[in-house]
Amino acid sequence: MASKPTHAELVVIGGGPGGYPAAFDAADHGMNVVLVDQDPRPGGVCLNRGCIPSKALLHIAKLIHEAEESSAWGVTFGKPDIDLDQVRNFKESVVEKLTGGINQLCKARGVALIQARGEFVDSSTLKLTKEDGSESQLTFDRCIVAVGSRPTFPKFLNIGDDRVMDSTGALELRDIPEKLLVIGGGYIGLEMGSVYSALGSQVTVVEMAKDILLGADRDLVRPLKKRLDNQFEAIHTNTKLVSLKATGAGIVAELDGEGVESPQTFDRVLVSVGRLPNGFGVGIDNTQAKVTERGFIEVDRNMRTADPKIMAIGDVAGEPMLAHKATREAKVAVETLLGEPAQFDNLAIPAVVFTDPEVAWCGLTETEAKANGQKVTVVRFPWAASGRAQTIGRTEGLTKLIVDPETERVLGVGIVGPGAGELIAEGVLAVETAMVARDLAESIHAHPTLSETIMESAEAVFAQATHMYRPKRK
């Protein structure tokens, strides 16, 4: 067996969607790279207990709903028989295939993978602590920190009962609770609530803010909210969770909201109130790099920290905490190390909520434009006017363009509907390349497809969309 390296030209701490792409890109350019990751399997939170397993379960949830809805089209299926062990096996098989692929790519590229916790001793030395407690040191010329984030879990909710879960616990799918309380109406809570609801749980969502998905455009949220109101037991906004108490009958929740019954008893509780960056606890204070009070490592647009030997990418380097943003930052960091003129200057970072319908947006939103006092042209194309949406029985969708009224440049795109996460790629390209609405409108889109809604939205900026008539203002 080859001995573990004691020095690396580049060491990357964290094997998630920022870390392993950084390691691979650097190795592809001839650098001697060591990837340090404390998980038994590489891939980070996203692959092991986040993006990937949740999407596998959401696919199952979508299938269940489609089987239920197909009776309106003349095809009726019986009530689904849920084999929870097989559902878990499917989810795990997806994760294992992808993590195994990362292991193989490490070997193919000559990246040394060390499964240990990395902590800075100084600006050129890491202490590596393995799961068995054994320690060693690794020196390096340069380091990229990609240690990600963790679920926020307020202390008053930590009542010492495993029926109160974070997102990691929810993904384990230990059972299908009869009644599930989801604390937080953000994307994690709504996605996991959708999974459990489809599997048979009565789901109640409690959100302190005035609405769910507060960071998203209201036009996009409304169709989702309407559908979830029919699927969930209740969605309580402007409602505060006062306390949780473990009893033999379940977890008793005290709720404070107008017209909200309290107390209520649930079989399980999912706490999904956000994530915290992991900037503390990796020894950054032993270097010249700086960490904010929230735990973000401060970086410039080249992903460089205040320490000339250390860079940071991904969740730990700032908002938004998205896997694809981390992957782009990985490329910028490596290009910077190689002396290339790279910067993280992307205009459009897509956000996707993988509920059903999906919600996706990029660039400027109407809410942001109003807050900035910026004049924009807003076009909304309802999917009821889409032939493809009619054929799949999903006409609740909407495509929205935010356009500069003088130049007709596309500033933002928002989509709600099935497949919105795939469709938003065209919006990202339009915003990132400073495309004008006419470019979108005059690009031929296949018929019948949902992508045509982007084309017709663009038509409506300077003319009439073929399948939507809007009287001209005098």
Protein Blocks (a to p, Z undefined) as FASTA:
>chain_A
ZZddfbdfbdcehjbfklmmmmmmmmmnopacddddfbfbghijmlmmmmmmmmmmmmmm
mmmmmmmmmmmnopacddddddfklmmmmmmmmmmmmmmmmmmmmmmnopacdddddddf
blmbccdddfkopacddddfbdcddebpaddddfklmnopakbccfklmmnomaccfbdc
dehjbfklmmmmmmmmmnopacddddfblbehklbcfklmmmmmmmmmmmpmbdcehiac
fbdcddfkbccdddddehiacddddfbdcddebjcdfkbonlpmmmmbdcdfkopacddf
kopafbfkbccehjlnopcddfklmmmmmmmmmmmmnopacddfbfbdcdddfbdcdddd
ehjdfklmmmnopacddddddfklpmklmmnopakbccdddddfklopafbdcdedehkl
mmmmmmmmmmmnopafklmmmpccddddfklmmmmmmmmmmmccfkbccdddZZ
